[in-house]
Amino acid sequence: MIYKRIRDLREDKDMTQRQLAEALNCSQQVYSNYELGQRDIPTDILIKLSRFHGVSVDYILGISDNPEIK
């Protein structure tokens, strides 16, 4: 679920993997591996993704279906 969520969030902003990777200060290949579930997403990247997309970490992790930050 987490990998689909981060892909959907990126696509909702009409961004490429490369663009989002630049925003996160990582390579496109590393970000692609996050979306494919081939690499665990470090906590600091989860937090950056949460802030970048304006959603809760719980939403990204699939703990909640509510994207709002409390």
Contacts in CASP RR format, 6 or more apart in sequence:
PFRMAT RR
TARGET T0000
AUTHOR 0000-0000-0000
METHOD contacts of the structure
MODEL  1
MIYKRIRDLREDKDMTQRQLAEALNCSQQVYSNYELGQRDIPTDILIKLS
RFHGVSVDYILGISDNPEIK
1 62 0 8 1.000
2 37 0 8 1.000
2 41 0 8 1.000
2 60 0 8 1.000
2 61 0 8 1.000
2 62 0 8 1.000
3 34 0 8 1.000
3 35 0 8 1.000
3 36 0 8 1.000
3 37 0 8 1.000
5 59 0 8 1.000
5 60 0 8 1.000
5 62 0 8 1.000
6 34 0 8 1.000
6 35 0 8 1.000
6 41 0 8 1.000
6 49 0 8 1.000
6 60 0 8 1.000
7 35 0 8 1.000
9 49 0 8 1.000
9 53 0 8 1.000
9 55 0 8 1.000
9 60 0 8 1.000
10 17 0 8 1.000
10 20 0 8 1.000
10 35 0 8 1.000
13 53 0 8 1.000
17 28 0 8 1.000
17 31 0 8 1.000
17 32 0 8 1.000
17 35 0 8 1.000
18 28 0 8 1.000
18 31 0 8 1.000
20 31 0 8 1.000
20 52 0 8 1.000
21 27 0 8 1.000
21 28 0 8 1.000
21 30 0 8 1.000
21 31 0 8 1.000
23 48 0 8 1.000
23 52 0 8 1.000
24 31 0 8 1.000
24 45 0 8 1.000
24 48 0 8 1.000
24 49 0 8 1.000
24 52 0 8 1.000
26 45 0 8 1.000
30 39 0 8 1.000
33 39 0 8 1.000
34 41 0 8 1.000
34 45 0 8 1.000
41 49 0 8 1.000
46 57 0 8 1.000
46 60 0 8 1.000
46 61 0 8 1.000
47 57 0 8 1.000
49 60 0 8 1.000
50 56 0 8 1.000
50 57 0 8 1.000
50 59 0 8 1.000
50 60 0 8 1.000
50 69 0 8 1.000
53 60 0 8 1.000
54 67 0 8 1.000
54 69 0 8 1.000
55 67 0 8 1.000
55 68 0 8 1.000
55 69 0 8 1.000
56 64 0 8 1.000
56 66 0 8 1.000
56 67 0 8 1.000
56 68 0 8 1.000
56 69 0 8 1.000
56 70 0 8 1.000
58 64 0 8 1.000
59 65 0 8 1.000
59 66 0 8 1.000
59 67 0 8 1.000
59 68 0 8 1.000
END
